[in-house]
Amino acid sequence: MRFRNVFVLSTVLFAGACSSGGDDDTSATATLEAPMLMEVAPMEGALHLAWMNMQKDCDSVEAERKMEHQTSYDLAFSVPGNVDNKMDTAATDNMMYAYRMRCKKGAAYSSYSNEVSANPHDM
Amino acid sequence: MGATALLFACACGSGAQEPAAAAPEPLPALTPAVDENPDPSILEVNLEAAESQVRFPGTPPTRVWTYNGTLPGPLIEASAGDELRVHFSNRLPESTTIHWHGVRVPAAMDGTLAMQTPVEPGGTFEYSFTLRDAGLFWFHPHIRSDVQVEKGLYGVIRVRGLDEPSSDDEQILVLDDISVLPDGTLPTYLDDESKMLGRQGNVLLVNGRAMPTLRWRAGALTRLRVVNTANGRFFNLSLPGYVFRVIGTDGGLIPHPYDADRLLLAPGERYDVMVIVTGDPGSEATLWDEPYDRGHDTGAADPLPLAKVAVTEDAPLDGRALPDSFPAIERLPDGSSDEHIELDEMLRDGEQIFTINGDTYPDVPPIAMGLGTLHYLKVQNASPMDHPFHVHGTFFQLLEAAGTPTSADALANKDTIIVPQMTTLRLAIRFDEPGRWMYHCHILEHAELGMMGEIQVTQDN
């Protein structure tokens, strides 16, 4: 098992952290910066996510996941606001999973991060 | 730089997002433990584990756990053959023990749950044993060790022998790192990369200080006693313009000192090195922690400054020479391996675990050994990352690494050794104290997540 360099930093920077709009049910606030999703990499049959927290005082960071047959995102996990990585051990099927993230502080949310996709079987 | 490289270079693990700047401070001397016994051959000290407060650069004060209120804890100074008595009291909010890393103690004094009832909050325990070997050792809890050591519970024992090499100066360097959040707190959530690599902090510490200044005298024969007390970080030291003369390791001096440009210390390891200070008076150099690939892309990190070396304006000393030999140590004879230990990592039921022969502690079947009998361990690392393999209660010797026999000049007594990724070591080992002895990976998160086992030593095996 290895952490894989799936995306180089320049790619992520050009992709940028942005609001994807769409199906979010909570209004974003311009005062909170979205995380920057750096990497989604296959690891031991699951997916390893790494991101940068552009907002330093989030209460939590939420990741949303969308399987390739889905049209909308579901909450994948929530971690404390200082955490910058997580293994999504629920993403194990041979398909593409897309992720986006946002910061939560109190009742407010940031916009969504960039989106990154990967297949856990693509080792 | 790839995204992963950047992740490990500046944001290793939970909360490690802002490497802190530090104002220059001298290397703090370790606080000596107070000997309360007038008998020169008995060292009697008090140790209290309690919450304390320290300030790291750029953040508000941080609440840590310490022995006797200092980070690192007190320095216990002794001579080989001394008896050490420790009156330990636990003022922490949870149970703890003290393990005497590298010290050959009776098993009941080893501070593991295999042999000792935990010291509950408010409780006390009397540790007492003879310090049989000269060398640099350290002590730390063996309950929830990943958390308790990370919070600051560790101290050092320096035991002097009869054949100590002479030097102009000697410094102990206790290496550590710690994750400090912007509000000065320590992360309580163990993120997945910290499980995988061990906690790696955003503040590097030498004797509890970030980026201290080591003051050396030009031309001086300077001895450095180095211990890595970090949970997960491997320190790969370099000092441009200098070569380290390695004169000893975990179990004391080695017969054949050797030179090294880099000094790699896994968690738990110690090295004893000498340098002749070649810098001119008033010059400065930087001691670096260089990247080292211990697996999972860790080799792509940037070098990190660890300490500054400032050569004093004193008149240079001259005529110093590095030692090139020390008395022989007993070489354990070779033999065929009789125990196989396979280290591995895997996901099980969605959780990261670290295994020994496919099991996690306490479900790892114990290894039986006879008292005073030579045994041979084949330690196979089946995982794509290095593991520092630590055995309690005795020293072992490396016989073979990846099929290559250890040279006659590389004889050393070790208690912690790096088992490189996808590599097999053969070790010779012999216990002279009965009891249940732990062996484990000294990346403390790995030990707590399963990579630990017991060796049961009895008279009749």
Interface residues (C-beta under 8 A of the other chain):
Chain A: M1 R2 F3 R4 N5 V6 F7 V8 L9 V12 M38 E39 A41 E44 G45 A46 H48 A50 M52 N53 K56 D57 V79 P80 N82 V83 D84 N85 K86 M87 T89 A90
Chain B: M1 G2 A3 T4 A5 L6 L7 A11 G13 S14 G15 A16 Q17 E18 L181 P182 P187 T188 Y189 D191 D192 E193 G295 H296 D297 E345 M346 L347 G350 E351 Q352 S383 P384
